[in-house]
Amino acid sequence: MTNYNWNYPTTLWVGENRIKDLSLACNNLKISNPLFVTDKDLVNLPFVKNVILELKKNFKEINTFSNFSGNPIGTNVDEGVVVFKKNKCDGVIAFGGGSGLDVGKAIAFMSGQSRSIWDFEDIGDYWKRANEKNIAPIIAVPTTAGTGSETGRASAIINHETGVKKIIFHPKFLPSIVILDPVLTVDLSPRLTAATGMDALAHNLEAFCAPGFHPMADGIAIEGMKLIKKSLLTAVNNGKDLNARADLLAAASMGSTAFQKGLGAIHSLSHPVNAQFNVHHGLSNAIFMPYVLTFNKKLIEDRIVSICDYLNLDKSFESFLKWVLDLRKELNIPHKLSDVVEKSKINLNELSKMALEDPSTATNPKKMTVDDMKILYEHSISGELFN
């Protein structure tokens, strides 16, 4: 039998208005001068300003860094590290969606390094190059329910010079305390609720289908999918439903926990599109999902059928696929990549090569070639699923 390493996530404080415990979280981690990291779209919103004002009641100084937006690049992290060091910060509060969490985690990590961030790409044992002594503690507070970055040991950062999204990994990227407060997600628009929810579904689904023996990850992934099936449409149609919002926050954290087992071609295809065309990651995952499902069908059909009862679906691959297609339609998710990116701008050869080289490719159920990636992109442009 092959040997495996299993890891499970960190301390999570879950519940309505748990954001009020943010100062306590800092105290528990002995953070006296935190850097509050969130993106430029969030930092000026009233609820974020209120969070910062509450922090200021308990700390002499609260510095913020927000000079980035979706799909962050390496220079964003570099700039944040300068702010962190200049103000002699001793911890990071990573606040927001995937970009805020990824940048915050990367700043905390890179504040203790002398090498380039690209030296810690998720390849082999590159993470062992890091100086672990001065990595700052991290508190993660997600305001979307998609990436699950709050329970992840990596950040997705674009290398602006190459246009390639890289996965930067180290075990200490994992936040020490996570606050899951559904109140923070109630103002998320229906469009972003849908896209981030489909991102969480992609994480749980690909983790479950990834090869390898990891029954704990499989169990978490199945329950994550059930929570999404139960609550995603509810949250999209009624954003004030805190129970639905809490289900989605849990499902997102579960997806990230589960995908330590692996991801697959949904993510391999998405990452180049995110980097090249600035398409929202959850949206691209949703678009590619049925094409990859049908492409992998022969190798995953039995596994998909095995969970249909638990998801209250007819016991067939076709029933599961129909649920995914119907869900996308109800969420107004486009069916084709060419609905969000001009066909004339798509360089299939370049994208296919980038997709093949993506770290997610290694754990796709079916072994991939560059021609496979090209065919998948072609189908996603034409809208034709595999038979």
ZAMARGU-4260 file (C-alpha; in steps of 0.2 Angstrom, whole numbers, plus 5000, padded with zeros to 4 digits):
<rodrens>
0) 5000/5000/5000 | 5006/5018/4996 | 5010/5029/5010 | 5000/5045/5012 | 5002/5061/5023
5) 4985/5068/5030 | 4984/5085/5038 | 4969/5094/5045 | 4965/5112/5048 | 4966/5125/5061
10) 4956/5133/5075 | 4939/5140/5067 | 4928/5151/5077 | 4911/5150/5069 | 4894/5159/5071
15) 4884/5175/5070 | 4894/5191/5075 | 4910/5181/5079 | 4919/5195/5071 | 4918/5204/5088
20) 4931/5191/5094 | 4944/5198/5082 | 4954/5207/5095 | 4953/5192/5106 | 4960/5181/5092
25) 4975/5194/5091 | 4978/5193/5109 | 4978/5174/5109 | 4991/5174/5096 | 5001/5188/5105
30) 4999/5200/5090 | 5000/5217/5097 | 5003/5227/5080 | 4993/5218/5067 | 4993/5223/5048
35) 4975/5222/5042 | 4975/5216/5024 | 4960/5218/5012 | 4957/5222/4994 | 4954/5240/4987
40) 4936/5236/4984 | 4932/5231/5002 | 4943/5243/5012 | 4931/5258/5011 | 4915/5248/5014
45) 4906/5253/5030 | 4906/5236/5037 | 4925/5235/5035 | 4928/5252/5042 | 4918/5246/5057
50) 4929/5231/5060 | 4944/5242/5059 | 4937/5255/5071 | 4933/5241/5084 | 4951/5235/5082
55) 4957/5253/5085 | 4948/5252/5102 | 4960/5238/5108 | 4976/5242/5099 | 4987/5258/5099
60) 4989/5257/5080 | 4981/5248/5066 | 4990/5248/5049 | 4981/5243/5033 | 4986/5237/5016
65) 4974/5236/5002 | 4983/5241/4986 | 4977/5226/4976 | 4961/5218/4968 | 4956/5201/4962
70) 4969/5190/4954 | 4984/5198/4964 | 5001/5198/4957 | 5018/5196/4966 | 5022/5215/4967
75) 5006/5217/4977 | 5014/5205/4990 | 5031/5214/4989 | 5023/5231/4993 | 5013/5223/5007
80) 5029/5216/5015 | 5037/5234/5014 | 5022/5241/5024 | 5022/5227/5036 | 5041/5229/5040
85) 5040/5248/5040 | 5027/5248/5053 | 5035/5234/5063 | 5019/5224/5063 | 5020/5207/5071
90) 5005/5198/5063 | 4992/5199/5049 | 4973/5199/5049 | 4969/5193/5031 | 4951/5199/5028
95) 4940/5197/5012 | 4938/5185/4998 | 4952/5174/4990 | 4963/5189/4985 | 4963/5197/5002
100) 4966/5180/5011 | 4980/5175/4998 | 4989/5192/4999 | 4988/5193/5018 | 4995/5175/5020
105) 5009/5178/5008 | 5014/5195/5016 | 5015/5186/5033 | 5025/5172/5025 | 5037/5183/5015
110) 5040/5195/5029 | 5052/5182/5036 | 5060/5178/5019 | 5075/5185/5009 | 5072/5175/4993
115) 5060/5179/4980 | 5042/5173/4982 | 5043/5162/4966 | 5057/5151/4975 | 5043/5144/4985
120) 5031/5138/4971 | 5022/5122/4976 | 5035/5111/4967 | 5043/5096/4977 | 5051/5102/4993
125) 5053/5120/4987 | 5044/5125/5003 | 5059/5119/5013 | 5069/5133/5007 | 5060/5145/5018
130) 5066/5153/5034 | 5052/5148/5047 | 5058/5158/5062 | 5051/5174/5057 | 5035/5170/5048
135) 5021/5181/5056 | 5005/5173/5063 | 4989/5174/5053 | 4971/5177/5057 | 4959/5174/5042
140) 4942/5181/5040 | 4933/5177/5024 | 4919/5188/5017 | 4915/5176/5003 | 4911/5158/5003
145) 4922/5151/4989 | 4941/5149/4989 | 4943/5142/5006 | 4959/5150/5007 | 4957/5152/5026
150) 4960/5133/5028 | 4974/5132/5015 | 4992/5131/5016 | 4995/5140/5000 | 4992/5157/4990
155) 4988/5159/4972 | 4998/5173/4965 | 5001/5179/4947 | 5019/5181/4941 | 5016/5197/4931
160) 5031/5195/4921 | 5026/5178/4914 | 5007/5180/4916 | 5006/5163/4925 | 4996/5160/4941
165) 5008/5151/4953 | 5003/5142/4969 | 5015/5147/4983 | 5016/5134/4997 | 5022/5132/5015
170) 5013/5123/5029 | 5014/5140/5039 | 5003/5148/5026 | 4989/5140/5036 | 4981/5153/5047
175) 4981/5150/5066 | 4964/5156/5069 | 4949/5158/5057 | 4933/5167/5060 | 4918/5161/5050
180) 4905/5174/5052 | 4890/5173/5040 | 4885/5191/5044 | 4900/5197/5035 | 4894/5188/5019
185) 4876/5195/5018 | 4880/5209/5007 | 4888/5199/4994 | 4879/5201/4978 | 4869/5187/4970
190) 4882/5186/4956 | 4897/5184/4967 | 4888/5172/4979 | 4884/5161/4964 | 4902/5162/4957
195) 4910/5159/4974 | 4898/5145/4978 | 4903/5136/4962 | 4921/5138/4967 | 4918/5129/4983
200) 4908/5115/4973 | 4923/5113/4962 | 4935/5111/4976 | 4924/5098/4985 | 4920/5089/4969
205) 4938/5088/4962 | 4945/5083/4979 | 4932/5069/4980 | 4936/5063/4962 | 4955/5064/4964
210) 4964/5048/4965 | 4972/5042/4981 | 4967/5035/4998 | 4960/5049/5009 | 4944/5044/5016
215) 4943/5059/5028 | 4945/5071/5014 | 4932/5061/5004 | 4920/5062/5018 | 4922/5081/5020
220) 4920/5084/5002 | 4904/5074/5001 | 4897/5084/5015 | 4903/5100/5007 | 4894/5096/4991
225) 4878/5092/5001 | 4879/5109/5010 | 4881/5118/4993 | 4866/5109/4986 | 4856/5113/5001
230) 4860/5131/5002 | 4868/5140/4987 | 4852/5144/4978 | 4844/5150/4994 | 4859/5162/4998
235) 4858/5168/4980 | 4839/5172/4981 | 4839/5178/4999 | 4856/5185/5004 | 4850/5189/5022
240) 4848/5170/5026 | 4861/5167/5039 | 4859/5149/5040 | 4862/5147/5021 | 4877/5159/5022
245) 4884/5149/5036 | 4882/5133/5026 | 4892/5140/5012 | 4906/5147/5023 | 4908/5129/5030
250) 4907/5121/5013 | 4921/5133/5007 | 4932/5129/5021 | 4928/5111/5019 | 4933/5111/5001
255) 4950/5119/5004 | 4953/5106/5018 | 4948/5092/5006 | 4958/5097/4991 | 4974/5093/5000
260) 4970/5076/4992 | 4971/5085/4975 | 4961/5095/4962 | 4960/5092/4943 | 4958/5099/4926
265) 4944/5111/4931 | 4957/5121/4940 | 4971/5117/4927 | 4960/5125/4914 | 4954/5140/4925
270) 4971/5146/4931 | 4978/5152/4914 | 4961/5160/4910 | 4961/5169/4927 | 4979/5175/4924
275) 4977/5180/4905 | 4960/5187/4905 | 4956/5192/4923 | 4940/5181/4924 | 4934/5177/4941
280) 4941/5161/4947 | 4924/5154/4953 | 4916/5159/4937 | 4929/5150/4926 | 4928/5134/4937
285) 4909/5134/4935 | 4911/5135/4916 | 4923/5121/4914 | 4915/5110/4927 | 4903/5100/4915
290) 4917/5098/4902 | 4929/5090/4914 | 4916/5079/4922 | 4911/5072/4905 | 4929/5071/4899
295) 4934/5061/4915 | 4918/5051/4915 | 4925/5033/4913 | 4936/5035/4928 | 4924/5044/4940
300) 4907/5037/4936 | 4907/5024/4949 | 4912/5037/4962 | 4899/5049/4957 | 4886/5036/4957
305) 4891/5031/4975 | 4886/5048/4982 | 4870/5052/4973 | 4859/5044/4986 | 4867/5056/4999
310) 4864/5071/4988 | 4846/5065/4985 | 4849/5062/4966 | 4845/5048/4955 | 4859/5035/4956
315) 4867/5039/4939 | 4881/5050/4932 | 4869/5058/4921 | 4858/5063/4936 | 4873/5072/4944
320) 4878/5080/4928 | 4860/5087/4925 | 4861/5094/4943 | 4877/5103/4939 | 4870/5110/4922
325) 4853/5115/4930 | 4862/5123/4945 | 4873/5133/4933 | 4858/5138/4923 | 4848/5144/4938
330) 4863/5154/4944 | 4865/5162/4927 | 4882/5155/4924 | 4887/5155/4906 | 4889/5139/4897
335) 4904/5143/4887 | 4921/5151/4889 | 4918/5161/4873 | 4903/5169/4883 | 4916/5178/4894
340) 4931/5179/4884 | 4932/5185/4865 | 4936/5170/4855 | 4948/5180/4844 | 4959/5183/4860
345) 4960/5165/4865 | 4977/5157/4860 | 4973/5138/4862 | 4991/5133/4861 | 4997/5144/4874
350) 4983/5141/4886 | 4984/5122/4884 | 5003/5122/4888 | 5000/5133/4904 | 4985/5121/4909
355) 4996/5106/4907 | 5010/5113/4918 | 4997/5118/4932 | 5000/5109/4948 | 4982/5104/4948
360) 4984/5093/4933 | 4994/5080/4942 | 4979/5074/4952 | 4966/5074/4938 | 4958/5056/4937
365) 4963/5055/4919 | 4981/5058/4914 | 4982/5073/4903 | 4992/5078/4888 | 4993/5096/4880
370) 4981/5089/4866 | 4969/5084/4880 | 4969/5102/4887 | 4967/5109/4870 | 4952/5098/4866
375) 4944/5103/4883 | 4946/5122/4879 | 4939/5119/4861 | 4924/5110/4869 | 4922/5124/4882
380) 4922/5137/4867 | 4909/5127/4857 | 4898/5122/4871 | 4898/5103/4866 | 4900/5091/4881
385) 4910/5075/4879 | 4899/5059/4875
</rodrens>
